[in-house]
Amino acid sequence: MTPHTLLWIIFSALVIVLLWLDLFVWNKHAHAVSMKESALFCAGWASVALLFGGLVWHLLGQGKAMEFLAGYLVEYSLSMDNMFVFLAIFCYFGTKAENQPRILQWGILGAVIMRLILIFAGVALINRFRWLLYVFGVVLLFTGVKMFRAGEEKLDPGANPVLKLLKRFMPFEDKYEGEDFFVRVRGMLHATPLFATVIVIEASDLLFAVDSIPAVLAISRDSLIVYSSNVFAILGLRSLYFLLAGMMGMFEYLKYGIALILCFVGVKMLLSDLHHISSGITLAVVCGVLGASIALSLAKGKKGAGNCLK
């Protein structure tokens, strides 16, 4: 058995166990998540990712471990910006705090499956059509520059094209029915706002993948490294959401740090055939930019804005 095969087996078993615990043990009952609970879970998910990174180091060497850690940090930093989109979606649909963890759990499960398909497709395409590296590099640069220049954009989840399409074929209820995704009205199955929220969350994650997958492919094209770093970042999203939602407005410069990281990995991808930027340098840049943007935001001392957790 090769080290790669062994790591795939360990990773798959670990993810299945963690998803089962998250869905059916730790969060079996609907409840509002406190900042203390979310902070503890964030630390726990990050610790699991670091332990797996240590296993990668032991079995595949320092270089692969650096790629894993850099990919994990890039995905996690991109997720921080995406969490505020999720908050806007919950506010739009008026989702109660106790129902939000369940929606995010199903969103995470869908994201794990969706990223598996997209990552393997991306790696296969790049291996066959190397010129796609330059396409992805331009996309990342464009996204980074756009993020630098963008102001506060208003999100309208009700205008989501996937949700609009579903409403053509499935009747939707306007009011919540406890924790149910579907209810029967006059013998016909109707979807509740809870199901609509899950659909918009999943559609949003698909859009996020357009940025995040090329970003991590700029760091590594090893399917194990790319997918495992993505999944470990995704598994911690639910806890990260409740932690950040309680501190809305505190990270004013985070968006600019993320934009800079996207530009950097875009340039790395464009220069890949001319100059190799090592995984150690990549990791240092990602950590430095992310740390500086968070430190500057906290130094400014902007107080958090209101949120929809209550």
N, C-alpha and C positions, 0 to 999 in steps of 0.2 A: 504494500500500500504506500503510495507516494505521500509526502507531506501535504500537498494540495488536496488530495482526496480525503485525508484524515481531517483537515481543517473544514472541508465542506460538510463532513458528517457531524463534527462537533458543532459547527455553526448552525446547521439545520436543526439538530436536536435542541440546542440552546434556545433558538428562536421559537420553536414549537412549544417548549415548556414555558417560556416567558410570556408568550401570547395567551396560553391557557391560564396561567396564574393571573395575568392582568384582566382577562375577560370574565373569568368564572370564580376567582378567589378574592383577589384584592379589591375588585370593584364590582362585586356581585350585585350589590344593592345600590340604587341611585342615591347620590348624596352630593351636596355642595363640597367642593374641594378647597381646603384652606391653603394659604400661602405656605404655612409650615409643612403641611403634608406634601404639597407640590415640590417644595425645596428638597425634602428628604428623598422623594422619588427621583428628582432630577439628579441628585448626587448618586443614587443607587444605579440608575441607568448608565450614567457616565462611568461609574466604577466597573460595570460589566463590560462596557466598550473598551476601557483601558486594559482590563484583564485579558480580553480577547486579543488586543493589540500586542500584549506581552507574549501570548501564545504564538502569534504570527512571527514575532521577533525570534522566538525559540526555534520554530520549525522552518521558517523561510528566510530569516536573516534580518539585519537592521534596515536594509533598503526597503523591503516590503512593509516592514512595520512603520517606517516613516511615511510611506505612501498611504497606509491605512489611516494613520493618525491625521495626516494632512487632509485626506478625503473626508474623514469624520468631522473635522473642525469646519471645513468649507460647507458641508451639508448642514451642520448644526447652526452655523452663522446665517446661512440662507433661510433656515427654518425660523429664526428669530423674527425676521422681517415678515414672513408668511403668517406668523401667529396673529399679527394685528389684523390681517385680512379675515382670519377665522373669527376674531372678536367682532368685526363689523358684520359678518354673516349672522352670528348669534343675535346681535342687537337687532338686525333687520327682521328676523323671524320671531323675535321675542322669546327665545329659548330660555327656559328656566335653568338656574345654576345646577340643580340636581340632575337635569337631563343632558347637560353638556358633556360630561365624561363619557356617557354611553355613545353619543354621536361621534366623538373623537376616537373612541375605541374602534368602531366600525370603519371610520375614515382611515385609521392607521392600518387595519387589516387589508382594506382595499388598496392602500398605497404600497404595502409590501408586495402584493401580487402584481400590481401594475408596474412597479419599478423593476421587478424580475424580468418581465417581458421587454420593457423598454431598454434596460441595460444590456441584456444579451443581444438584442437587435442592434443597439448602438455599437457594441464591440465588434459584432460580426460585420457590420457595414464598414467600419473604419478599417478593419483588417483586409477587406476586399477592395474598398474604394478609399485609398489613403487621402485623396484630395478632400474628403469630407472633413478632415482635420481643420482645414482652412475655413470651411463653411461654419463649423462649430466655433472656431476662434473668432470669426467676424460677429457671429450671433452674441457671444459673450461680451465682446467689446461694445457692441451696439447697446446691449442691455445695461452694461455698467455705466456708459455715458448717459443713457436715458434716465437711469436712476439718479445720477448726479444732478441732472437738470430738472427732474420732475418735482412738482410741488405736492401739496396734500391732495390726493385724488379721492373723489367720492365714489364709493362702491355701491352698486345697485344689484344685489344678489338675485332679485326678482327678474332681472333682465338676462340671467344666465341662459344661453341657448340650449343647453342640455335640459334644463328644467322646463323651458318653453316647449321643447319637443315632446317631453313626457306628458305634459298637460294636454297635448292633443290626443293622446291615446289612453290616458288614465285620469279619472276624476279625482280632484284634490279637495279635502276639507279645509276650512279656514281656521278651525279651532283645534286645540290639542286634546287628545284623549289619553291622559296619563302618559305611560311610557310606550304606547302602541305606535307602530309605524303604519298600520292599516286598520281600518274599522269597516264594518258592514253597515251600509245605509240603504234601507229598502231592498235588502238582498244583494246589493252590489258592493263590491270591494272598493273602498275609497282610501287614498293615501292621506296621511296627516302631515301637518307642517314639520313634524320630526323627520319624516322620510324625505321631505323636500330639502331640509337642511343638510341631511347626509349626502344627497345628490349634488348639491352645490359645493359642499366641502370636497367631495371626490373630484368634481370637475375642476375645482381650483387647484387641487394637488396635481392634476394632469398638466395644467398650465405651468405650475412651479417646476415640474420635471423638465420642461423645455430649457430652463436655465441650469438647474442643479445637475442633471446628468452630464451635459457637455462639460460642466465645470470639473466634475470629478474625473471624467475621461481625460482631461488635460493633465491630471496628476498620475493616473495609472490606467492601463488598458488590460489589467489582469481582472477577469470577471469576478473572482473571489474577493479581491480587494475592493473593487468598485461597488459590488452589491452589498457586501457585509458592512462597509462604512456607511452606505445609504440606509440600510435597515436599522443599524444601531442608532443612527441619528433620528430616524422615523419613530422608533420605539419610545424614545424619550419626549416625543412631541406633546403628548397629552399633559404631562407634568410641566413641561416648559410653557405651554399655553397658560395654565393657571398661575404660574409664577410671574410671567410677563404681564398678564392681564391685570394683575394687582399693582403693577408699577408702570401703567400707561403714561407715556410722556417723559419718562426719566432718561430714555436713551435717544436723545435728539440727534446725535452724530452717528448712531449705529448704521443708519441707511447709507451714509457716505462711506463708511468703512467697508460695508458689504459691496458697494459699487466698485470701490478700489480693488477689492479681492477679485471680483469678476473680471475687471480689466486686466489684472495681473495674469490670471489663469488663461484669459483669452490671448494675451501676448505670448505666453508660454507655449500655447498650442500652435500659434502661427509661426513661432521660431523653432519648433521641434525638430525640423530637418536641418536647420542651420546651427543651432546651439542648444545643448541639453542643459536645462536648469534642474539641478539635483532636487530630490525629494526633501533633503535637509533644508535647503534654501527656501523651497516652497513652504515648508512647515514653519520656518522662522518668519517669513513674510506674513502668512496667514495669522499666526499668533500675535505678531507685532501690531498689525493693522487692526485686528479685532480688539486687542487689549487697549490700544491707544484710543480707539473710537468710544469704547465703553468708559474709559477713565476720563476722557474729555467731557462726556455726557454727565457723568456723576459729579465732576468738578464744577460744572455749571450749576448743578443743584436744582434743575427744573423739577417741579413737583408733578406727580402723576395726575393724569386727567381721570375723569369719571369713566366707569366701564359698565358692562351689562351683566355682571356676575350675580347680581342680586335679583 
